[in-house]
Amino acid sequence: MPFDLSLRKTTILLLKLIFPILVLTASVLMTLVLIEDEKPVIAEIAKQPELLKLSTYDIVAKQQHFTIKTQGIVHPKFETTLTAQVSGLVTKTANDLKVGDRFEKGDFLFQIDARDYELSLATAKANVAGAQQKLIKEQAESKLAKLEWEKYGKGSPSPLTLRIPQLNEAKANLGAAKSEQKKALLALSRTTIVAPYAGAIREKLAAVGQYVSAGTNVAKFFSDRLLEVRLPVTRRQLDSLSLIEKNIQSKTITIRDPQRKDNQHWTGQVIGMEKEVQKQTNQYMLIANVTAKANSALNPLLSGTFIFAEIKSEIISNMYRVPASTLYMRDSVLVVDHNDFVRQLKINIHHKDTGQVYFTADIKLPTKVLTQPPEIFVEGMKIRTNSNGAVGKLDSIKSLAINNSNLENSSNQVVLINE
C-alpha cells in the first residue's frame, strides 16, 4: 500500500511537469503554422500557352469599282397580237407558217381576199375622174360668166353671177372623191398582213379558208432578238450605280445563261428603272435592253431564259477589298499597326460578294488586318508576327511577374498572396 501511494504521487507530479510542456509545445506549433501561412507561397507557373495562329491580310491597293451580280428572266421587248383590219376570206399564208417561224419587218404573213376591195378602188377612181370633169366644166363656166359681166354688166357682180358657189362645190366634190379613193386603197392594202417588226410567231390563230372579220386575231407575234430583262437590286447597290437621268443609259450589263456550259455571253444596256419598289422583296427593278446576236441562230438567247447579270458600279474613291472573314462586329476590321498592336477600325461597307467585302475607310497603304478575328479581343492587344502570319499573345501574368520587383532573380515565378 505505501508503494502504490508513492507511485501515484510520482505519476501526478510527472503529469504536472509534462502537461505545461505539451501545452507550450502545441502553442508554438500553432504559432509556427500561422506564421507559415502568412509567408509568400512560391508557385511554379506553367509556360504561357500560345493562342491560335491568326493570319493577316495585306491591303496593298485600292479598288475603283466592284461588280453587282443579279438575275432575271428574259422577255421580248415587243409582243403583238396581229389583228385583221378588214373582213374577208384568208386566201394565202406565208410558206409553212407555223409557231416559231421567224420573219423580218415587212415580210408577208396572211392574205385576205382582196377582190371586193379592188372593185371599191375602181369605183373610187371613177368618182374621182367624174369630179375632175365637173370641176373643169365649172371653172370654164365661171370664167365665161366673168367675161360676160365685164362686157355687159354694171356695178359689182354677185358670187352667184360669177358661178363661184358652183365652182367651190365642184372642188369639194373632187376632194371627197379623192378621199374615197384613198380609203379604198387603204382597205385594199390591209388585205395583206405583214410582220410589224423583226420577230417570230408565238401562236397561229388563222388558216387558209377561214373567214375573218375586222378585229379578228390571226396570230401572236414577238421580237426574238430585241429582248428586255428586269433586274432586282438593293438600295445599297442602286446607290453604288449612281443612276440619274443623264447617265442611266450609260450602264452596260453582261448577261450569261447558267444552264450553258460554254462561255457565251451577251451585252445589254440599262434604259430605266420601274417607278415603284417591289412589295415582297423591298427591292428596286432596273430595266435593260438586250440584243441577241444575229449570227447565233443555232444557239440564240431565247425569251423566257433565266439569266445571271453583272453590272459594274461607279468609281468609288478610297475603296478597298478584304475577305469576308476579316469582318469584326459586322462593321469593323482589326488593323495591325507597325508595332504589332491591334485596334478596331470602323468601315463603311458598300458591297458584299462571294467571300469578299468592299468598303471605304481612311487608311494608309499598306495595311494589315487580321484574317480571322479572335474570340476574345481587347483594344490595343499585343501580337507577334512572323513570315507565316501573326501568332497572337496577350500580355499575360508572365509579363506581370517579370515586372514584379520581389522576383528579380526568378523569371519563371510569380507571387500569389493569400487573402
C-alpha positions in Angstrom: 0.0 0.0 0.0 2.7 2.6 0.8 4.4 1.6 -2.5 1.2 2.2 -4.5 0.7 5.6 -2.9 4.2 6.6 -3.7 3.8 5.6 -7.4 0.6 7.6 -7.7 2.2 10.7 -6.3 5.1 10.3 -8.6 2.7 10.0 -11.7 0.7 13.0 -10.6 4.0 15.0 -10.3 5.2 14.0 -13.7 1.9 14.9 -15.3 2.0 18.3 -13.7 5.5 18.8 -15.2 4.8 17.4 -18.7 1.4 19.0 -19.3 2.6 22.6 -19.3 5.4 21.5 -21.7 2.8 19.9 -24.0 0.6 22.9 -24.0 3.6 25.2 -24.6 4.8 22.9 -27.5 1.3 22.9 -29.1 1.1 26.7 -28.8 4.5 27.0 -30.5 3.5 24.7 -33.3 0.2 26.5 -33.9 2.1 29.8 -33.9 4.5 28.4 -36.5 1.7 27.2 -38.6 0.0 30.6 -38.6 3.3 32.4 -39.3 3.9 29.9 -42.1 0.5 30.7 -43.6 1.5 34.4 -43.8 4.7 33.8 -45.7 4.7 34.2 -49.5 4.0 31.0 -51.3 6.3 30.4 -54.3 4.4 28.7 -57.1 5.7 27.5 -60.3 3.7 28.5 -63.3 3.4 26.6 -66.5 4.7 28.1 -69.7 2.3 30.6 -71.2 0.0 28.8 -73.8 0.0 30.2 -77.3 -3.2 31.4 -78.8 -4.4 30.2 -82.2 -2.4 31.4 -85.1 -4.1 34.5 -86.6 -3.1 35.2 -90.1 -3.1 38.7 -91.6 -4.2 40.0 -94.9 -2.3 42.8 -96.6 -4.3 45.6 -98.2 -1.9 47.0 -100.8 -4.1 48.6 -103.4 -7.4 50.5 -103.8 -10.4 49.2 -105.8 -12.1 51.5 -108.2 -15.3 49.6 -108.6 -17.0 46.3 -107.9 -19.4 44.1 -109.8 -23.0 43.9 -108.8 -24.5 40.4 -109.5 -28.2 40.0 -110.0 -30.6 37.8 -112.0 -33.8 37.9 -114.0 -35.9 36.4 -116.8 -35.6 37.5 -120.4 -38.7 38.8 -122.1 -39.4 40.1 -125.6 -39.3 43.9 -125.8 -42.3 43.9 -128.1 -45.3 41.5 -128.0 -48.1 42.0 -130.5 -51.4 40.3 -131.3 -51.9 40.7 -135.1 -55.5 41.6 -136.0 -57.3 41.7 -139.3 -58.4 45.2 -140.1 -60.8 44.2 -142.9 -63.2 41.4 -143.4 -62.8 38.5 -145.8 -61.6 35.0 -146.5 -58.0 34.1 -145.8 -56.7 33.0 -149.2 -53.0 32.6 -148.5 -50.3 32.5 -145.8 -46.6 32.6 -145.7 -44.9 29.3 -146.7 -45.0 26.8 -143.9 -46.3 29.5 -141.4 -46.1 27.9 -138.0 -45.2 28.6 -134.4 -41.5 29.6 -134.1 -41.1 30.8 -137.7 -39.0 34.0 -137.8 -39.7 36.9 -140.1 -38.1 40.3 -140.9 -40.0 43.6 -140.7 -42.4 43.8 -143.7 -42.4 40.1 -144.6 -45.7 38.6 -145.8 -47.8 36.6 -143.4 -51.5 36.5 -144.4 -53.5 37.4 -147.4 -57.3 38.2 -147.2 -59.5 38.0 -150.4 -58.9 41.4 -152.0 -61.4 41.3 -154.9 -64.2 43.3 -153.2 -61.7 46.0 -152.2 -60.2 46.1 -155.7 -63.7 46.8 -157.0 -64.2 49.5 -154.4 -61.0 51.1 -155.5 -62.0 51.1 -159.2 -65.3 52.8 -158.3 -63.5 55.4 -156.3 -61.2 56.1 -159.2 -64.2 56.6 -161.5 -65.8 59.0 -159.0 -62.5 61.0 -158.9 -62.5 61.2 -162.7 -66.1 62.4 -162.8 -65.4 65.0 -160.1 -62.4 66.3 -162.0 -64.5 66.6 -165.2 -67.2 68.6 -163.3 -64.6 70.9 -161.8 -63.1 71.7 -165.2 -66.6 72.5 -166.6 -67.4 74.8 -163.7 -64.0 76.5 -164.0 -64.8 77.2 -167.7 -68.4 78.5 -167.0 -67.2 80.7 -164.1 -64.6 82.3 -166.4 -67.1 82.8 -169.1 -69.6 84.4 -166.7 -66.9 86.8 -165.5 -66.1 87.9 -169.2 -69.8 88.5 -169.9 -70.3 90.6 -166.8 -67.2 92.7 -167.7 -68.8 93.2 -171.2 -72.4 93.9 -170.3 -72.8 94.2 -166.6 -72.7 97.3 -164.3 -71.5 97.6 -160.8 -70.1 94.7 -158.7 -71.2 91.2 -159.8 -72.6 88.8 -157.2 -70.8 85.5 -156.4 -73.8 83.6 -157.9 -73.4 85.6 -161.1 -69.8 84.5 -161.4 -70.8 80.9 -160.5 -68.4 80.9 -157.5 -70.6 78.6 -155.3 -70.9 76.0 -158.2 -67.1 76.2 -158.6 -66.5 75.6 -154.9 -68.9 72.7 -154.9 -67.0 71.1 -157.7 -63.7 71.5 -155.9 -65.2 69.9 -152.7 -66.7 67.0 -154.6 -63.3 66.3 -156.2 -61.7 66.3 -152.7 -64.3 63.9 -151.4 -63.8 61.6 -154.3 -60.1 61.6 -153.8 -60.6 60.8 -150.1 -62.8 57.8 -151.0 -60.1 56.7 -153.4 -57.5 56.8 -150.6 -59.9 54.9 -148.3 -60.4 52.2 -150.9 -56.7 52.0 -151.5 -56.0 51.7 -147.7 -58.6 49.0 -147.3 -57.0 47.1 -150.2 -53.6 47.3 -148.6 -55.0 46.0 -145.4 -55.9 42.7 -147.0 -52.2 41.9 -146.8 -50.9 41.3 -143.2 -47.1 41.7 -142.8 -44.6 41.4 -139.9 -44.6 44.7 -137.9 -41.0 44.2 -136.9 -38.3 41.5 -136.9 -39.6 38.7 -134.7 -41.2 35.3 -134.6 -44.7 33.7 -134.4 -45.7 32.7 -130.9 -49.2 31.5 -131.8 -51.1 31.0 -135.1 -54.8 31.8 -134.9 -56.0 31.7 -138.5 -55.5 29.5 -141.5 -56.3 29.4 -145.3 -60.1 29.2 -145.9 -61.1 30.8 -142.7 -63.3 33.9 -142.8 -62.2 36.7 -140.6 -63.9 39.9 -139.6 -62.3 43.2 -138.9 -60.8 42.9 -135.4 -60.3 39.1 -135.6 -56.9 38.0 -134.1 -54.9 36.0 -136.7 -51.5 35.5 -134.9 -49.4 36.4 -131.9 -46.0 37.9 -132.7 -43.0 38.9 -130.6 -39.5 40.3 -131.0 -37.0 37.5 -130.6 -33.8 39.4 -130.9 -34.7 42.7 -129.2 -35.2 41.5 -125.7 -35.7 43.0 -122.3 -34.9 41.9 -118.7 -35.8 43.3 -115.3 -33.1 43.1 -112.7 -33.7 43.4 -109.0 -31.1 45.4 -106.9 -31.0 46.6 -103.3 -30.9 50.2 -102.2 -27.2 50.0 -101.4 -26.5 48.5 -104.9 -28.6 51.2 -106.5 -26.7 53.9 -104.7 -23.4 52.5 -105.9 -24.6 52.7 -109.5 -25.4 56.4 -109.2 -28.3 56.1 -111.7 -29.5 59.5 -112.8 -31.3 60.7 -115.9 -28.1 61.8 -117.5 -26.1 58.6 -117.2 -28.7 55.9 -116.7 -28.3 54.7 -120.3 -24.5 54.5 -120.0 -24.7 51.4 -117.8 -23.6 48.3 -119.7 -24.6 44.8 -118.4 -23.2 41.4 -119.1 -25.6 38.5 -119.3 -24.9 34.8 -119.1 -27.1 31.7 -119.2 -26.2 29.5 -116.2 -27.5 26.4 -118.0 -24.9 26.7 -120.7 -21.5 25.1 -120.4 -19.9 27.4 -122.9 -18.7 30.9 -122.1 -21.1 32.7 -124.4 -22.5 36.0 -123.1 -24.5 38.9 -124.3 -24.3 42.6 -123.5 -27.2 44.9 -122.7 -27.9 48.5 -121.8 -29.8 49.8 -118.8 -32.6 52.0 -120.1 -34.6 52.8 -117.0 -36.0 51.8 -113.6 -39.5 50.9 -112.5 -41.1 53.7 -110.5 -42.2 51.5 -107.6 -40.5 49.3 -105.1 -41.2 45.6 -105.2 -43.6 44.9 -102.2 -42.5 41.4 -101.5 -38.7 41.9 -101.6 -38.4 45.7 -101.0 -36.0 45.8 -104.0 -35.7 48.1 -107.0 -36.2 46.9 -110.5 -33.8 48.0 -113.3 -34.9 47.6 -116.9 -32.3 46.7 -119.6 -32.4 46.0 -123.3 -30.5 43.1 -124.7 -29.9 42.4 -128.4 -29.4 38.8 -129.3 -26.6 38.2 -131.8 -27.9 37.8 -135.4 -25.3 35.1 -136.2 -26.3 32.9 -133.2 -29.3 31.3 -134.9 -28.2 27.8 -133.7 -27.5 28.9 -130.2 -29.6 32.1 -129.5 -30.7 33.8 -126.3 -34.3 32.8 -126.0 -37.2 34.6 -124.4 -38.0 33.1 -121.0 -34.4 32.2 -120.2 -33.3 32.7 -116.6 -30.0 34.6 -116.7 -27.3 36.0 -114.4 -26.4 39.6 -115.0 -23.3 41.7 -113.9 -23.2 45.5 -113.7 -20.1 47.5 -112.8 -20.5 50.1 -110.1 -19.4 53.7 -110.4 -15.8 54.6 -109.5 -15.6 55.0 -105.7 -12.7 56.7 -104.0 -10.9 55.2 -101.0 -12.5 51.8 -101.5 -10.7 48.6 -100.5 -11.4 44.8 -100.7 -10.9 42.2 -98.0 -12.0 38.7 -97.3 -15.4 38.5 -95.6 -13.8 36.6 -92.8 -11.9 39.7 -91.7 -15.2 41.4 -90.6 -15.5 42.1 -86.8 -18.8 43.0 -85.3 -20.2 43.3 -88.8 -19.0 46.8 -89.4 -15.3 46.8 -88.4 -11.9 45.2 -89.2 -9.0 44.6 -86.8 -6.0 46.5 -88.0 -2.4 45.6 -87.0 0.0 48.5 -86.8 3.8 48.5 -87.3 4.3 47.9 -83.6 2.1 44.8 -83.7 -0.7 46.3 -81.7 -4.3 45.6 -82.8 -7.0 48.2 -83.0 -10.6 48.2 -84.2 -11.4 50.2 -87.3 -15.0 51.1 -88.3 -15.7 50.8 -92.0 -18.4 51.7 -94.4 -19.5 48.6 -96.4 -20.6 49.2 -100.0 -20.9 45.7 -101.3 -20.6 42.0 -100.3 -19.7 39.4 -102.9 -18.7 35.8 -102.8 -16.3 35.8 -99.9 -15.3 39.4 -100.4 -16.3 42.7 -98.8 -15.8 46.1 -100.5 -15.6 49.1 -98.1 -14.4 52.7 -97.7 -12.3 53.9 -94.9 -9.5 56.3 -94.1 -6.4 54.1 -94.0 -2.9 54.2 -95.3 -1.4 51.6 -97.6 -0.1 49.1 -97.0 -2.3 48.0 -94.1 -2.5 44.6 -92.3 -5.8 43.3 -91.0 -6.5 40.1 -89.1 -8.0 37.5 -91.4 -9.9 35.8 -88.6 -10.7 37.9 -85.5 -10.0 36.1 -82.2 -12.8 35.0 -80.0 -11.7 37.5 -77.3 -10.4 40.9 -78.5 -9.0 43.7 -76.3 -8.4 47.1 -77.9 -4.6 47.6 -78.1 -3.8 43.9 -77.6 -0.2 42.9 -78.5 0.5 40.2 -81.1 3.6 38.6 -82.5 4.1 38.4 -86.3 6.2 36.2 -88.4 6.5 35.4 -92.1 3.6 33.0 -91.9 1.3 35.5 -90.3 0.6 36.5 -86.7 0.7 34.5 -83.6 -1.5 36.3 -81.1 -0.2 36.6 -77.5 -1.9 38.8 -74.9 0.3 40.5 -72.2 -0.2 37.8 -69.5 0.6 37.1 -65.9 4.1 36.3 -67.1 4.8 39.8 -68.1 3.4 40.9 -64.8 5.8 38.6 -62.9 8.8 40.0 -64.8 7.9 43.5 -63.7 7.5 42.4 -60.1 10.4 43.8 -58.1 10.1 41.0 -55.5 11.1 38.4 -58.0 14.2 39.9 -59.5 16.1 36.6 -59.8 13.1 34.4 -60.7 11.8 34.9 -64.3 9.6 31.9 -64.1 7.8 32.5 -60.8 5.0 34.8 -59.7 3.9 35.8 -56.2 0.4 34.8 -55.2 -0.8 36.5 -52.0 -3.4 34.6 -49.9 -6.1 36.9 -48.8 
